[in-house]
Each structure stands twice: as structure tokens, then as C-alpha cells.
Amino acid sequence: MLMIVQNLTEIITEEMASVFLGQVDALKFVICALLSGGHVLLEGVPGVGKTLIGLTLSRLTDLSFARIQFTNDMLPSDVIGFHIFRKGSVEPELVKGPVFAGIVLADEINRTPPKTQSALLEAMEEKQVSIDGITYPLEQPFMIIATENPVEVAGVFPLPESQLDRFLVKLHIGYPDSSEEKEIISRGIDHSDALSLSPVITSEQIVRLRSEVGRVLVHEDVVEYILSIVRATRVHPSIELGVSPRGGLALKKVSQAWAYIHGRDFVIPDDVKKASIPVLAHRIIVKEGDAAKILEDLLTDVDVPL
């Protein structure tokens, strides 16, 4: 089974990398989030391919896809939907919002007000939405890939900690290197390249793989290593607010998925270390400096189990 999974995830990674050039680890963490039942926040300046990642994954997974282009005048009902009453009907009719899709691309999520941002909270955490007191389940598998521009300060609403914590991983998407950028320009890569891709995995397979990922063995010593990292963030002099227990659970999940897509049915400390920054950096509040760099230094001080 592991060999089949490894081949399948390699195919997905290769297909995504044929459209989104460079930063293969970022693509792998997006796949890890999908297999862990989590959501992804992509941070980067405009034009580096954040939207392309979401579009490409949706084409390869054969999941229904919806894109929300957030603006500062968007309402919660624009995201989750609303009820209407038709003439002669005694029951409300649901007009579904774009959140009723397998993969939802939330473009520029920090451009919309907090009230609309919070409309995603229940969907992300509970896989359901409530409209006028009626609860509706969302599609399964369900995944949100959100994007944000880190350099804009005018007309944006930074995500609060409660919203950030709902994202399993946060990935920084930077500029491609010189050779990759040359190929992008030479080939003229754009969204049409993603739309030309064909599915390589079904929704039923994703559900089955999620179950398999949850059974990847995490030895007690590795659990202690995860705990040591989490607790170290709470006493570090440069960190004002450390990682919560939910962050520790997220680190375990992504470590399991990272091991799984690399053909192992057990987690090693290197899996945990690899996953730590994408999973934990957005879950801490630092007094000053860069959260990722502080975590990188912190990892060197935590004893690694042999």
C-alpha cells in the first residue's frame, strides 16, 4: 500500500511541479494538508503562483472547485450562502455559497472584514455551516486554500490568531530562481496550463488515504520530541505566546503525512523537524524578529531522540 501511495503522491507532485515551478517542498506540504484533512494559508506577493497551486490541485484531485475573490465589501452570505422563500413554498430554499465545494480557493483572504473572515471558521473547523439556525454539512473531502499578500497594509484586515490557528500549515511562496523563472517566461505558463491537467486521484481515494495517514506510527519518543518543541515555544525569551495543544496535534498530523508520502509507516524525528516551521510559525506571537527564524534556532536547542 505504501508503495502505491508513494507513487501516487509522486505523480501529483510531479504534475503540480510541471505547472508551478520550484519550491517542491511547498507543494508536498499542500498535499500533506490534503491527506491530513487540514487547510493551507499561502503567503506571497502577487504573481508568484499562489492561486495556481490551488487551481492545479483541484484539477488533479477531481474535486469540485470554487474560488472566492475576497473584497472589503463582501458579506458572510457571499461565502456560505443564504435562504430564499419562493412564492407558495413553506420551506426556505438554500442558495449555496462557494464554500460548498471540495476545494475552496480563498483569494486575498486578508482583504475582507473580520465578520466575513469568521464565516469560514465553522466551515474550516466543523466541516459544516449554519444558516438561519439550520446546519448544513459540507462536501467531503473539504479543503480551503487561502492566499494573502504580506506587504499590503492599506485596506487589509490581518487574520486574528483564532483564524490563523485553523490553518494546518502556512507556507511562504517566494520568487522562483533564475532558471525556473526563465522557463516560466519561455513556456508562458499561466492558469490555462493548470486547466489542461487531468485528475489522477478520486475523492474516494483521498478519504481512504486520510484514514491510512492517521494510522502512521508515532513512537512515544517522537511524541516526547513533539511535546518538547511545543513546550519550548512557551518559555522562549523571544516568544510572547507559544504553541497550544492543538498546534502540537497539528504537528503530529503533518509529520505523519510527511512520513507517509515518503513511503514510511512510521514517523522519524526529521519528519517532525521538517514540519515544525510550516505548522508552528503562524501559531506563535513573537516579541520581535521573524517567527520562522526563531523556531529554526529553537529546534537546534531541543534534544532529538536517537
Residue pairs with C-beta under 8 A, 6 or more apart in sequence:
1 212
2 260
2 263
2 264
2 265
3 263
5 209
5 212
5 260
5 261
5 263
6 261
6 262
6 263
8 200
8 201
8 205
9 28
9 31
9 261
11 200
12 31
12 57
12 60
12 61
12 200
12 201
13 24
13 27
13 28
13 31
15 56
15 60
15 197
15 200
16 27
16 30
16 53
16 56
16 57
16 60
17 24
17 27
18 193
19 52
19 56
19 189
19 193
19 194
19 197
20 27
20 49
20 52
20 53
20 56
21 176
21 180
21 183
21 184
21 189
22 176
22 177
22 180
23 173
23 174
23 176
26 53
26 171
26 173
27 53
28 258
28 261
29 40
29 169
29 171
29 254
29 258
29 275
29 278
30 40
30 53
30 57
30 145
30 169
30 171
31 57
31 257
31 261
32 169
32 254
32 257
32 258
32 261
32 275
33 39
33 40
33 143
33 168
33 169
33 254
33 257
34 57
34 61
34 141
34 143
34 206
35 206
35 209
35 210
35 213
35 257
35 260
35 261
36 168
36 210
36 213
36 253
36 254
36 256
36 257
37 141
37 143
37 210
37 253
38 143
38 167
38 168
38 169
38 250
38 253
38 254
39 124
39 143
39 144
39 145
39 146
39 166
39 167
39 168
40 143
40 144
40 145
40 146
40 167
40 168
40 169
40 170
40 171
41 109
41 146
41 147
41 148
41 159
41 164
41 167
41 169
41 170
41 171
41 282
42 50
42 53
42 54
42 145
42 146
42 147
42 148
42 170
42 171
42 173
43 147
43 148
43 149
43 150
43 170
43 171
43 172
43 173
44 50
44 147
44 149
44 150
44 172
44 173
44 174
45 149
45 150
45 151
46 149
48 173
48 174
48 175
48 176
49 173
50 147
50 173
51 67
51 105
51 107
51 147
51 191
52 191
52 194
53 145
53 173
54 67
54 103
54 105
54 145
54 147
55 65
55 67
55 105
55 191
55 194
55 195
56 194
56 197
57 103
57 145
58 64
58 65
58 102
58 103
58 105
59 65
59 194
59 195
59 197
59 198
59 199
60 197
60 198
60 199
60 200
60 201
61 102
61 103
61 199
61 200
61 201
61 202
61 203
61 206
62 199
62 201
62 202
62 203
63 101
63 102
63 103
63 139
63 141
63 143
63 203
63 206
64 101
64 102
64 103
64 139
65 101
65 102
65 103
65 104
65 105
66 98
66 99
66 100
66 101
66 103
66 104
66 105
67 98
67 104
67 105
67 107
68 74
68 78
68 79
68 98
68 99
68 104
68 105
68 106
68 107
69 107
69 108
70 106
70 107
70 108
70 109
70 110
70 111
70 112
70 116
71 111
71 112
72 111
72 112
72 113
72 155
72 157
74 112
74 113
74 116
75 116
76 115
76 116
76 118
76 119
77 97
78 97
78 116
79 97
79 98
79 99
79 116
79 119
79 120
80 97
80 99
80 119
80 123
80 129
80 131
81 94
81 95
81 96
81 97
81 99
81 100
81 129
81 131
82 94
82 95
82 97
82 131
83 92
83 93
83 94
83 95
83 131
83 132
83 134
84 92
84 93
84 95
85 92
85 93
86 93
92 132
92 134
94 131
94 136
97 129
98 104
99 119
99 120
99 123
99 129
99 138
100 136
100 138
100 139
101 139
102 139
102 141
102 142
102 143
102 203
103 143
103 144
103 145
104 142
104 143
104 144
104 145
105 145
105 146
105 147
106 120
106 144
106 145
106 146
106 147
107 146
107 147
108 147
108 148
108 149
109 117
109 120
109 146
109 147
109 148
109 159
110 148
110 149
110 152
110 156
110 157
110 158
110 159
111 155
111 156
111 157
112 157
113 157
114 157
114 160
117 157
117 159
117 160
117 163
118 163
119 129
120 144
120 163
120 166
121 162
121 163
121 166
122 128
122 129
122 130
123 129
123 138
123 142
123 144
124 144
124 166
124 167
125 166
127 137
127 138
127 140
127 142
128 135
128 136
128 137
128 138
129 135
129 136
129 138
130 136
140 203
140 207
141 203
141 206
141 207
141 210
146 167
148 159
149 156
161 241
161 285
164 170
164 282
164 283
165 244
165 246
165 247
165 283
167 282
168 250
168 253
168 254
168 279
169 254
169 275
169 278
169 279
170 278
170 281
170 282
171 278
172 292
175 181
176 184
183 189
187 193
209 260
212 260
213 253
213 256
213 257
213 260
214 256
215 265
216 256
216 257
216 259
216 260
216 264
216 265
216 266
216 267
217 265
217 266
217 267
218 226
218 252
218 255
218 256
218 266
218 267
219 266
219 267
221 305
222 255
222 267
222 268
222 269
222 272
222 305
223 252
224 305
225 269
225 272
225 302
225 303
225 304
225 305
226 248
226 251
226 252
226 255
226 272
227 248
228 302
228 303
229 243
229 251
229 272
229 276
229 280
229 298
229 299
229 302
230 242
230 243
230 245
230 247
230 248
230 251
230 280
231 242
232 298
232 301
232 302
233 239
233 242
233 243
233 280
233 284
233 295
233 298
234 242
234 243
235 242
236 242
236 294
236 298
237 287
238 286
238 287
238 288
238 289
238 294
239 284
239 285
239 286
239 287
239 294
240 285
240 286
240 287
241 284
241 285
242 284
243 251
243 280
243 283
243 284
244 283
247 279
247 280
247 283
250 279
250 283
251 272
251 275
251 276
251 279
251 280
252 267
254 275
254 278
254 279
255 267
255 271
255 272
255 274
255 275
256 267
256 271
258 267
258 271
258 274
258 275
259 265
259 266
259 267
259 268
259 271
269 304
269 305
273 299
273 304
276 295
276 299
277 292
277 295
277 296
280 295
281 291
281 292
281 295
282 291
284 291
284 294
284 295
286 294
